Amino acid sequence: GIYSLAQKLGTAIHLFITSSFQSAFEPRRFEIVKHDGAKETFNKIFIFHTLVMVVTGLILSIYIPELLALIVTPEFYVAGKYVPLIIFSMVLFGLRNHFEFGILWSKKTKYFAYINGVMSVVNLVFNAIFISTFGLWGAIYSATLTIIIHDFLIYIISKKYYNIKFDFSRIFKLISLAIFIYCVSLTVSSDSIAMSILLKLILVFAFVCLVFLTRIVP
């Protein structure tokens, strides 16, 4: 029950953001590729989509204690500690929508079957290793590592057919800043829920300001 709750909360950004983005972006990108500067456009979309996922994920991660207090009984509050890592994995999962274009554009979709087959085996191996050692955390570690490797394989193969120069340095800075703000939020403590919500809201506002002040997002 705890794992199921953590998964539902953690995958919310995929259900409400990435799925909607995917529905709109999938057909549109085949039009974008026909225009001059298509690769630059793809990179900008990549950055802003990631920004939306990270901001949403940060807000959910920061407010997870308050959210759980509203929707579940105290014995399920422990699920909150697993949610941020699941959210992180869903952000990485969302990047796949950008990495896969070269495979789709070249009509080499057979690679999806190859990669999915390999990753199914890898995931089983990871589950066997990590779950037996780390329990519930192990299941989340396994899923996260599987997504990372899956993304990497799709990116490496896809770039051979249509090489988009994604600005990974900006994404690294964006995610690093979000992790820092999240860690700061863990130090926020108040007997008043209203005050706790306000202080965390200030942190979210500070994050957004820093993203633009440091020009992480152009």
Secondary structure by P-SEA (a helix, b strand, c coil): caaaaaaaaaaccccccaaaaaaacaaaaaaaaaccaaaaaaaaaaaaaaaaaaaaaaaaaaaaaaaaaacccccccccccaaaaaaaaaaaaaaccccaaaaaaaccaaaaaaaaaaaaaaaaaaaaccccccaaaaaaaaaaaaaaaaaaaaaaaaaaccccccaaaaaaaaaaaaaaaaaaaaacccccaaaaaaaaaaaaaaaaaaaaaacccc
